[in-house]
Amino acid sequence: MTQFADVEDFKVRFSRATAKFVRYESYLREQYARQGRASGNTELLERPTRRYLVDELLAALGWDVGNPGHVAEEARSQSGDGRNLYFDYLGISPETRVPVLLVEAKGFDVPLPKTAYDRYPNASEMATLLATAVGELKSGTKRLAVTSSWAIFLKDMYQYVQSLDDDGRTSLRRVVISAGRWLIVFKEPISTFISPDTVSAENIDCYVDFDEIQAGADQVHECLARSRLLDSVPLTLDVQEALRTFTRGVLSVSSRAILVVTNEAGALRARYPVRNIYPAIVVSVAGRVHAIVDYSCVIRERGQDESPQDFEERISAGGSKLESRLRTSIGLEFQLASVDAFQGFPAARPSNAQRDAVRRPVVYYDHSEAVESMSDTLFVVRSGVENAHFEYLVATGSSWFYKTQSRQSQDCDYHFLEHARRDGVGAAGASRDVQAMDSFTVDGEAHHCANADLIASRHERCHLRPIESHLCCQACIFLRQCWAEKVTDLPCILLPQ
């Protein structure tokens, strides 16, 4: 949809939800009055407000309350004094599970904020009142400039935001309080509730009734829609998805790439890895990178009976077809630079699984000093496809594969485990005479490394570690990105003068 169509869809869906609520309101009030007479509470409570209004408001904004990848209900946290806290709704990023949107629901009859002895202010005055009250709260003032019920609401919200960890505070974009018929949005929650800065009324939007929410639909959608708060375009797209997503002329080419997919095949008691390669082009748009993958071009990783040259020619042929297709369909221009010029894949707040599999490289060259001896750029990342545990996207610059044909220094004996053991650097019991999920070189190949000491020392350096644990550094296009000025310290390297 276009932005205009998205906003119109939001208006229609929210209007339907409010109309449905109005039809059932008298019935709901009668029900809750019967239930509440014993306690003297006849207000319309939070539960029906959430079901008929807040859930529908979030759904109209693209947040599917029934989808745990969109919204976590009653998410739990802890206050500074150890009390359990429960968020009514927490809109989350599906990949990283970090909070993006925090929504606190109130019963339909809960009044809007005002001072203890004043009329209800208009939207602008209300924003100023709330900014003043939150500022007083942060400064430790005991009596806030709002009614006692709203002083409690603001204190609760203050504790909710304070309870978030560093990742949560970095990712949280909006905080909302709503009784369905009114809506208050804190557009800069960390600045408002955490930072010592003065609280700005400009960062608080107030909508005092259904009509104001409808009248401000453009602003509400811009501020709270899931598509606005999350980058919903996936990291990897096929050509048709790219055509539907991107406007011709907005893309620039960042790098060639390959999608490396490893699966297990064979009988259950005799499993073996199968690796497929798909050519891809990494493009930049609005400061972000995405990969357009040709999923129709499946290139099986070479076997022992195929030379490296023949294998790379197959990849290059498939990649050239993809480039030609993108020139025609999207109008891409290709002026490819080496891998050194690649801006890097996004690395912000990876999921726990991604942290385990692809670590941002942090190198300790000795035991006393952290050494900035390698590129901080991510060249290898998970594809981002759900449940695709062994799909990795590899940026390759102007090349089509990460294994090089020409050696970058003289050869060595450590392609053979036998020779490495002879010199005391072969791991006892270790053998790479068969391919594995994380290694597609085998003992004795020119691209293979059997030097256990070197493999251990590059554990946090190697960009390709999740897919090539035993690849010879000399045969890898990321040699200088991984080792930088320490490349001369490699035990197997004698660089030419």
Summary of the structure (lengths in Angstrom):
residues: 497
radius of gyration: 28.8
end to end distance: 58.8
largest distance: 92.1
contacts: 1496
relative contact order: 0.08
helix: 36%
strand: 19%
